[in-house]
Amino acid sequence: MSRGTRQSIPRLSWNRILIGTHDPPGTFLPIFLLYNFPSNSRTVVLTTNQSTNHHRLHHRHPIKKLKNMEPVDPAELRSQFLELLRSRRSPEVPLNVEPAVPVIHPLYQEKSPPKFSEAIASCPKENIPNLKDLLVEENLYLHTEASEQGRMPVLILSLKDSSNGKRPAIVFLHSTHKCKEWLRPLLEAYASRGYVAIAIDSRYHGERAGNISTYQDALVSSWKNGDTMPFIFDTVWDLIKLADYLSQRKDIDPTRLGITGESLGGMHAWFAAFADTRYSVVVPVIGVQGFRWAIEHDRWHARVESIKPVFVEASAAMGKNSIDKEVVEKVWDRIAPGLAGKFDSPCTIPAIAPRPLLILKGYEDPRCPLAGLEVPVSRACKAYEEANCRDNFKLDAEPDIGHQMTPSMVKKASDWFDKFLK
């Protein structure tokens, strides 16, 4: 097959997608060399290496210059982001821990609450017959600011340990409308393998929600009043405060702190790692996207659909009969300033270097289009190469998968953490 052939190629049975160059013919160069592609390329073209049964991506045609996306010094960008977070914050309070009790009936903001996740249940786990008896469960509230939403619920699982040694820890972040209890099988699996496993309720979710519309209502309120940032950024503030707390614990090694999440949780993990370098190993799952790219290439619809009420409200306020790209841009700028600008993935993903970063996604994901990651990935590759740690970065996009976390993604995340935290 010629390397210029587009998506009409035959569908093969394959396990993963790899990104690299195609020269010389018959060889494969891994993801960290993506930045060697011509800078004036855009369109993703799928090609096949018949001998290895791998599909690869290369690029053709000019890419539009992304607004406000020039590379920025990571430290300066972090400083600007923290300034933004503080600008819509109720008064800060001393780090305070309040005991809590287990949640018996967790709130899911869905008409039909989920029952089971094959992907989460598949997480590698040590075969310990009496594991339940050996688990130590902690429920607490961490106060991150003076407002009601500043009372962050935290669930921690670990194995009983008589050695009193410091262990690696990982923070797990749930997807939209779910809660920390949904992640319990992951926490148990990682705890069985010697990690301290932590989950929180993100803003307006779980114990921080009063009904099934709390999160959507908060987004609409942010559009109207401009006083909060419930989409991603407010929870990132909490995660910075969480790192303060975890770094002080006697059972956690503060140099071995990982973070991961699914969908909205993947975005939380991405931005928390950008904002706080104490998160030393990072695995965002189906969360990384190019917000500006989606606007400029008319690929914003699936993301908008996931939190549609705020966009409906905004379009009406702007005198429009339907949601269009102008509405999308205005909403992002209002509820998460800079999300489609200087804090978008082309600038914030490279800022995670040199810390190990694994981006997991579906090749067909409409909310996080793979084509929208060309610039952030190419810049990240360059950043890791310049830091002499190119093996610390990888993008893995699974074929025939949309916006879905799969068992193989869970396994890859597990292997990544074991490699860099154990």
N, C-alpha and C positions, 0 to 999 in steps of 0.2 A: 504494500500500500504506500502511495506517495505521502510524504510528510505534509503536503498541503491539503490533503483530503479532510473534509469537515465532518460533521456529526453523523453522516450517513454510513459510518463504519459499522461492521457487524458487532452486535453485543456479545461479549465474551463472559465467561465465568471467571471472575477474578476477585481478589481479596481486598485490594487497596489501590489507591491512586498515588503515583509518585510524580513529582514535578522536577523537571530538569531540562538540560539542553539536548540537542539531537546530533551534535557533532562530536566525534566522528560517527558515521552510521554504525548501528549495531551496538553502541555502548550507551550507558546511562550514567548521568551525573546527578547526584542527589540534590535535595531541595536547597541546600545552602549555596548553590551556584546559580540560583535563579536570577540574581542581580546582574549576571553577565548578559542577560537578554538585552536587545537594543532598547534604549530608553523611549523610543518613539513607537512602542508597540502597544496594542490594546486587546484585540479580539482573541479569545481563547480558542485554540484549535486542538482537537483531540486526535492523537496519532497512536499507532499500535506498534510495539516491538514484537513481531511474531515469534521470535526465538525465546523470549522470556515471558510472554503473555502479560506484559505490563502495558498500561496505557500511560501516555505522557502528554503534557501540555506545552505548547509553545505559542507564540503570540504574533499577530500581524496587525497592521493598520495603525494610524496615529491615535494616541490617547489624548483626550481633552485635558488641558492643564487644570488641576484641581485648585479651587480658590482657597487661599489661606492655608496652603498645605506645604509650604517650603519647610525643609528640615530646621528644627529648632534645638538648641542645647537642652538635653533632657532635664538637667537640674533647674534651668530657668523655666521650662515648661511645667515641671512639677510645682514650682513655686507659684506660678500663675494659677494653676489648678487649685491648689490649697487656698489661695486667696479667694477664688470663686466659691469654694465650699464654705468658707467662713462668712461670705457675704450674705448668705441666706440661712443663718443659723440663729437659733435662740441662744441665750447666754450659756457659755460653757460651764461645766460643773466638774469638780474633782472626780477622778476615776473612782467610781463607787460600785461595789458588788452587793447585790441583794439576793438572798436565798429564794428559790422558787420550788414549785412542786411539779411532777410530771404532768403533761397534758393528756387527759384521758380521751377527749373527743376533739381532735384538732380540726380547725376550720380550713376547708378548701373552698376557694371562691369560684366554684364551678357548680352548675346545676346538677351534674352527676359526678359526685366525688370519685376520684380514681381509687382503685382497689389494689392494683399490683403492677409493678414494673419489671418486666423480664430483664431489662438491661441492669437495673440497680441490683436485682437479686442475683445476677450472674457474677458479681464482684468476687475476685479471688479471696478465699478465706481459709484460715488455718483449721485443720480438723481437730478441734478441741471438744471432747464429748460433753464436758460440763461448762461450756463457754458462758452460758447465761449466769452461772454462779460466780464466775471469775470477773465479770464485767463490773466496773465501777461507773455508775451513772451520776452525773451532776446536772442539776437544773438551776439556772440562776438568771438574774437580770443585771445587765451592765448598763449603767447610766452614762450616756454619751453626750447629752445636752439637757437643758432644763425642760424642754417640751415633753408632751405625752409620748410622742413618737421617739423621744430620746431614751426610752426605757427598752433596751434591746434584750429579747429573750435568747438565751444560749443553752444549748444541749451539748454535753461533753461525755464521751464514752472512752474508757481506757481499761486496760487489764490491771488487776491487782499486781503490785510490784513491790517486793520486799527489799529490793536493792537500792531504792531511792535514787536511781540514776535519771539523768535527763534523756528524754526521748524525742524523736521527731514528731511534729504535729501537722495536721492538715485541716484546713477550713473548707467545708462543703456548703455550697449555695444552691438553693432550690430554684426552680423555674417559676414563671408567672402563675399566680393563683394557688400555688402550693405552699408548703411550710416545712419547717425543720424536721418534723416527725416523719415526713415522707422519705427523708434521707436516712432513716435509722438503719436499714440493712447495710448501707454503705459504711456507716459509722461502726457497726458491729464487725464488719469484715476487716476494715483497717485496724480497729482496736485489737482484733485477734492476731494481727501480724506485728504488734508492738508499737503502733502509732497512738498518739492521743488524737482522737477524732472529734471535730467540733462542727456544729451546725448552728445557724441562727435563723430567726425569722427576719426576712428583709422588711424594709419599711412598708407599712400598710398590708402586711401579710401575717398569717398565723395569729399569734396572740396580739399582734398589733393591728388587727382588723376586727371590726364589729359585726360585719355582715358580708354577703358575697359580692357586694359592689364597692367595698371600701377602697380598693386600689384604683379602680377606674374613676371613682369620685375624686380621689386625691389628684389624679392627673388633670381632671377637668378644673379643679380648684386652682391648681398651679397655673394653668393657662389663664384663668380669669384674674388671679391675684398676683402672680409672679413672686410669691414669697417663699416657696419651697421648690425642691427639685426631686420629686418622688421617682422619676424615671432615672435609675442608675445612681445618680450622684449623691443623694442623701444616704443611701446604703453604703456607698464608698466611705463616707465620713465615719459611719459606724465601724467599718472594717479597719480603719486606721486606729480607732480607739480600741478595737478588739486586739489588734497587734500589740498595743500598749499593755493590755492585761496579760495576754499570753506570754509576752516576753518576760514578765515578772514571776511567772509560775515556776516553782521549784522542780516540777516534773517535766518541763519542756525545755529543749535546747533551742534558744532563740535564733540560732544560726541555721536551723533546719525547720523552717516553717513554710509549708506548701499551701496552695490555694487552688480550688477548682470549683466549677459550677456548670449547670446545664441551662442553655438558652439565656433567659434573663440573668440567671446565676453565672453563666459564662461571661456575660458583659460585666457583671459585678467583679468577677475574678480578674478580668483583663484590666479594668480601671483601677482596682485596688492595688494590683501589682505595679501598674504605672505610677500610682501616687505614692506608694510606700515600698521602699526597697527591702524592708524586712521580710516581705513575702519572697522567699528565695527560689522557689520552684513553682511554676505556673502552668495550669492546664485548663484553658477555657474550652468548653464543649458546646458546639453549635451556637456560639455567641459572638464571634468576631465578624464584623462587617465594615464596609465603607459607607458611612451615612451620606457623605457628600456625593460619592460615586453613584449611589442609588438614586439620588435626586437628579443628577445630571444625565443619567442613563435611563430614567423612567422605570426604575426597578424597586420602587418604594412600597408598592401596593401590599405585599404580603406582610411586611413589618407593620405597616399602618393598621392592617386588619386585626392584628393581635391586641391593639389598644385603641380601637376605633372610636369610642365615644368622645375622646378629647379632640380628635380631628373633625368629627361631626360638629362639635361645639364651635371649634375655631372657624370652620368654613361658613357657618351661619353668621358668626360675629363679623366675618370679613365680607359678608354680602354675597357669598357664592352659593350656587345650587348644588355643588358637588366638591369633593376633595380633589385638589390638584397639587402640583409640585410646589406652588407658592404657599399653599396652606401647610404642607409638610415642612417646608423650610422655616416658616414662621413658628410652628409649634415646637420644633426642636430648639430653635433659638430662645423661645420663651421658657420652656420647662427644663431644658438642659443646655444652657448657653455654651457654645463652642463645640457641641457634639458633632455638628456637620461642618466644623471649621478647624480651629487649631488643636482641638482635643480629639479629633477623629483618628481612626486607626493609622493613616499614613505617618502621623507624628507620635502617637502614644505607643503603638506596638514596638517600633524600634527602640523606644526609651526603656523597654524592659531589659534589653541586653546589658550585661552579659549573662544574666540569670537564665537558667534553663526554662525554655518556653516551648510547649507542645500545643499547637492549635489543632483541634479535632472538629471535623465538620462533615456534612453530607455533600456530595458532589452536586446534587440537584436541589440543594436548600434554597427555597425562594426568599426566605427572610434574610439570609446571609449569603448572597450570591458570590460564588467563587471568583468570578471575573472581577468583582469589586475589590479583591485583595491583592491585585498585582502590585500596586504601588507600596502598600504597607509591607508586603512580604519581601519585595525586592530591597527595600530600605532596611528591613530587619536583617536580611541576609548579609548585607554590607556591614551593618553594625556588628554582627556576631563575627564576621570575618576579620574586621579591624580589631576586635577584642581577642583574636586568636582562640576563639571557642566556637567554631562553626557547628560542631556537633551538639551544641546546646540549644539549637533551634530546629524545629521541624513543623511542617504543615502536612497533615494527613487528611485527605478528603476521600470518603468512601463512596464508591460508585453506586448508582441507583438508589441513593438514600437522600431524602429530603430533610426537613427540619425534624430530625429524630436522633436521639441518643441510642446507640446500639450496644449490645453486649461486647462487641469487639472494641468499641471506643472505650468502654469501661476497663477492659483488659489493658489496652494501650496506655491509658492514664495510670493504671496501677503499676505497670512496668516502668513508666517514666518516673514516678515517685520513688519506687524502689531503687532505681538506678542512681538518683541524685540525692535522696534523703537518707537512705540506709547506710 
